Structure formats: C-alpha cells, structure tokens
Amino acid sequence: MPRYQRHVFVCVNKRPPEDPKGCCSAKGSEEVRALFKKGLKERGLNRIVRANAAGCLDACGFGATVVIYPEAVWYGGVTTGDVEEIIQRHVIGGEVVERLVMKAYAGGPDRFPPLRME
C-alpha cells in the first residue's frame, strides 16, 4: 500500500502585489494549508493523507487553489471556512465538494473510495 492515500496540495505561491494575475498566498492559502495540516493531524489522518505546500499551480485567478490527488480534483476560491467541509466530505468520505470545483480543471469521477483507516 502507498504511504499516503491522498495528497492535498495547497498553492502558496507569492507574486508582487502589482502582478495582474494575483497570487494564492494573498488570498489566504497559507492559512488554508495550516488548517488542513491541523485538521488532518487532529483526526490522526496525517499518516495516510499529506497536506503539501505547492508552488504556482497557474490558477491564481480562481483564488486560493487546492488540488487533491489521486483524484485530480481542483478546488478554487477555497477559504479557511471551507477546509472542514473538504476534509469531511472529500478527504474522508470521497465525495467531491462541487460548489468549489474549478470546472475548467475538474478531473475524475464524482465519488471516490473513502479512506481505509487501518
């Protein structure tokens, strides 16, 4: 079995404030990543799910970007208020949080296997 069942990549890229593309870091992505790490650890899931900082995912126009693999689901405009829902519904339950999916980047089926808690 692979070491991690899921990877949560959170873009924490930083661009200068005058850059027209903006950046995920300025949209709260570092706080989002910290909450993913905390929420996974509190549940004992950090052994099977990894929350990683990612460099530029080239989707800054969509807001704080989170990508979950192996499903290849791209979430945009993620805020700290969305983290618990993503952990509960997607990471644990295998259900895509449709309201946050970046349709242009969407991949995979609508439901994935729940985590194996061995």
Phi, psi and omega in degrees: 000139178296156181300316180243138177276330178218149171240133176250111179260125180243119179292125176239025181300143178240132174235159176300148182304332182277355180294125183295338179285338186071191177204154181294326181300319180290347181257018172092015185293331180292323176292321177300313179299316180301321179290323175300311181301314181297312182296322178291318181295316180301330180267000183072018182270352183295350175281334185238352177227131182247128173260113184249146168282136178242148170286198184302126175258005178058040179221030185299333179296342180268000180095194179303124186255134177230131177238132180246126177244149020273002185287339182061043176263126181257123176252140179234156180066027183288132178243172177300330179289346181266344189299312181301317180296318179295318178298309184295308188280314185268301186299312182275310187273344180080014182257130179290137176272089190304322185296342181254355183291133172277103187304323181294340183246000188299145177212162174078173179285177183280343183218143183232163180298138174297163179296148172266120186262051182282000000 
